[in-house]
Amino acid sequence: MAKTYNWGIIGLGKIAHKFAQDLDTLPNARLQAVASRSEERAREFALQYGAPHAFGSYEEITACPGLDVVYIATPHPGHRDNTVMCLNAGIPVLCEKPFAMNSRQVREMVAAARASDTFLMEAIWTRFNPSTAKALELIGHGMIGDVLSVKADFGFRPLFDPDSRLFNHALGGGSLLDIGIYPVFLALLLLGKPAGIQAMAHIGATGVDEEVGMLFQYQNGQMAHLHASLRAFTKTEAFIYGERGAIHLHTRWHEPTSLSLILEDRRPQDYRFEYTTNGYSYEAEEVMHCLEHGLKESPLLPLSFSQDLMEVLDRVREIIGLQYPEDETG
Ligand SMILES: NC(=O)c1ccc[n+]([C@@H]2O[C@H](COP(=O)([O-])OP(=O)(O)OC[C@H]3O[C@@H](n4cnc5c(N)ncnc54)[C@H](OP(=O)(O)O)[C@@H]3O)[C@@H](O)[C@H]2O)c1
């Protein structure tokens, strides 16, 4: 009989709710424990999703019996410490994006995973969505020829709250790490690490990038045009241009219900995707698949990819002059 995986969640905010809802749809997943800074919030969350264990501190979850994997859903500055704490206790980890605040922290997380021989993956859910699989399949079958350029944006206009994690500098605020990471992810997935990077940003009142534009260049002339904004609702779509045609990932492209294959002289061919969950079930399934096979990282999203991704984000931050306290203190 297939094993049931007992999940834990650390940090019970917005995304934790969506993830818990999706876990509930998976027959081989069970929410076993939740951890919050507040015991009351932990108890409420546990009651809502039927988790048998609720902890009023993050540390306590590592001693929870029967835990197979923990999902980290705290703001970015907590990711490294929360992850390393679980890995050191021998508990596999799925950690939200961005994996950490900078590549030094990512290296520490990878080192902890290797030292404890424990599974670790960044929760870039878009990598596991059916739309990404279809786009890669079409490219793999040569439908658009070699990929020449990628164009992707991600923008929305949240209510300005200087204390919220989107705008608060101390909480890792800014568009790049929160949503700009998606266009950068797509460029890396399709074209790899760029040889040259240009970037410009608008730094807002709280000292974080409220808007960032990026241009990546590759050795053989490939390009990526990327944009993220916390100031405007942008179309949030992606285009992958090849020698013979293009793939259009419709809005919002990181979780689209359709994409079009556009070939010269032909009507666009649409592919549709039915989502029966919030879309986080696919990454959870990947984690359980890896654990089932004794893997310590996902072949679809290896740790080297997360390291490359963070190195590119570091470089963009260097160009736009955006530093966080962790860059000084580690
Ligand atoms: N994959 C996706 O689609 C997606 C979507 C949204 C967010 N995310 C990522 O998930 C992470 C959390 O985002 P979110 O939107 O869920 O944030 P959120 O609603 O603010 O929740 C974050 C939770 O982290 C805990 N926390 C620990 N230290 C905190 C602090 N100093 N200030 C505030 N909260 C703190 C809190 O839980 P307790 O009080 O229970 O400890 C809080 O509820 C971020 O890194 C973000 O990039 C991913």
The ligand as an SDF file (V2000), in Angstrom:
LIG
                    3D

 48 52  0  0  0  0  0  0  0  0999 V2000
    4.2830   30.1240   -4.0020 N   0  0  0  0  0  0  0  0  0  0  0  0
    3.4060   31.1140   -3.9610 C   0  0  0  0  0  0  0  0  0  0  0  0
    2.4920   31.2300   -4.7700 O   0  0  0  0  0  0  0  0  0  0  0  0
    3.5130   32.1040   -2.8630 C   0  0  0  0  0  0  0  0  0  0  0  0
    2.4580   32.9780   -2.6410 C   0  0  0  0  0  0  0  0  0  0  0  0
    2.5510   33.8380   -1.5840 C   0  0  0  0  0  0  0  0  0  0  0  0
    3.6710   33.8390   -0.7780 C   0  0  0  0  0  0  0  0  0  0  0  0
    4.6960   32.9880   -1.0330 N   0  0  0  0  0  0  0  0  0  0  0  0
    5.8780   32.9890   -0.1700 C   0  0  0  0  0  0  0  0  0  0  0  0
    5.5090   32.4780    1.1040 O   0  0  0  0  0  0  0  0  0  0  0  0
    6.1010   33.2280    2.1440 C   0  0  0  0  0  0  0  0  0  0  0  0
    5.0030   33.7390    3.0690 C   0  0  0  0  0  0  0  0  0  0  0  0
    4.1200   34.5540    2.3370 O   0  0  0  0  0  0  0  0  0  0  0  0
    2.6180   34.8700    2.8490 P   0  0  0  0  0  0  0  0  0  0  0  0
    2.0030   35.6820    1.7530 O   0  0  0  0  0  0  0  0  0  0  0  0
    1.9520   33.6450    3.2910 O   0  0  0  0  0  0  0  0  0  0  0  0
    2.9620   35.8270    4.0730 O   0  0  0  0  0  0  0  0  0  0  0  0
    2.0600   36.1370    5.3570 P   0  0  0  0  0  0  0  0  0  0  0  0
    0.6200   36.0080    5.0180 O   0  0  0  0  0  0  0  0  0  0  0  0
    2.5600   37.4010    5.9040 O   0  0  0  0  0  0  0  0  0  0  0  0
    2.4080   34.9300    6.3280 O   0  0  0  0  0  0  0  0  0  0  0  0
    3.7070   34.6900    6.7790 C   0  0  0  0  0  0  0  0  0  0  0  0
    3.6330   33.9880    8.1270 C   0  0  0  0  0  0  0  0  0  0  0  0
    4.9550   33.8250    8.5850 O   0  0  0  0  0  0  0  0  0  0  0  0
    4.9940   33.9350   10.0010 C   0  0  0  0  0  0  0  0  0  0  0  0
    5.9980   34.9330   10.4100 N   0  0  0  0  0  0  0  0  0  0  0  0
    7.1720   34.6420   11.0040 C   0  0  0  0  0  0  0  0  0  0  0  0
    7.8700   35.7430   11.2560 N   0  0  0  0  0  0  0  0  0  0  0  0
    7.1230   36.7730   10.8380 C   0  0  0  0  0  0  0  0  0  0  0  0
    7.3040   38.1710   10.8590 C   0  0  0  0  0  0  0  0  0  0  0  0
    8.4080   38.7300   11.3570 N   0  0  0  0  0  0  0  0  0  0  0  0
    6.3430   38.9490   10.3460 N   0  0  0  0  0  0  0  0  0  0  0  0
    5.2350   38.4090    9.8170 C   0  0  0  0  0  0  0  0  0  0  0  0
    5.0130   37.0590    9.7630 N   0  0  0  0  0  0  0  0  0  0  0  0
    5.9480   36.2560   10.2790 C   0  0  0  0  0  0  0  0  0  0  0  0
    3.5980   34.2990   10.4380 C   0  0  0  0  0  0  0  0  0  0  0  0
    2.9960   33.0910   10.8700 O   0  0  0  0  0  0  0  0  0  0  0  0
    2.8400   32.7340   12.4170 P   0  0  0  0  0  0  0  0  0  0  0  0
    2.3910   34.0100   13.0710 O   0  0  0  0  0  0  0  0  0  0  0  0
    1.8120   31.6810   12.3700 O   0  0  0  0  0  0  0  0  0  0  0  0
    4.1410   32.2940   12.9290 O   0  0  0  0  0  0  0  0  0  0  0  0
    2.8960   34.7690    9.1900 C   0  0  0  0  0  0  0  0  0  0  0  0
    1.5350   34.5080    9.2060 O   0  0  0  0  0  0  0  0  0  0  0  0
    6.9330   34.3280    1.4620 C   0  0  0  0  0  0  0  0  0  0  0  0
    8.2850   33.9800    1.4540 O   0  0  0  0  0  0  0  0  0  0  0  0
    6.3960   34.3890    0.0520 C   0  0  0  0  0  0  0  0  0  0  0  0
    7.3800   34.7020   -0.9350 O   0  0  0  0  0  0  0  0  0  0  0  0
    4.6210   32.1190   -2.0420 C   0  0  0  0  0  0  0  0  0  0  0  0
  1  2  1  0
  2  3  2  0
  2  4  1  0
  4  5  1  0
  4 48  2  0
  5  6  2  0
  6  7  1  0
  7  8  2  0
  8  9  1  0
  8 48  1  0
  9 10  1  0
  9 46  1  0
 10 11  1  0
 11 12  1  0
 11 44  1  0
 12 13  1  0
 13 14  1  0
 14 15  2  0
 14 16  1  0
 14 17  1  0
 17 18  1  0
 18 19  2  0
 18 20  1  0
 18 21  1  0
 21 22  1  0
 22 23  1  0
 23 24  1  0
 23 42  1  0
 24 25  1  0
 25 26  1  0
 25 36  1  0
 26 27  1  0
 26 35  1  0
 27 28  2  0
 28 29  1  0
 29 30  1  0
 29 35  2  0
 30 31  1  0
 30 32  2  0
 32 33  1  0
 33 34  2  0
 34 35  1  0
 36 37  1  0
 36 42  1  0
 37 38  1  0
 38 39  2  0
 38 40  1  0
 38 41  1  0
 42 43  1  0
 44 45  1  0
 44 46  1  0
 46 47  1  0
M  CHG  2   8   1  16  -1
M  END
$$$$
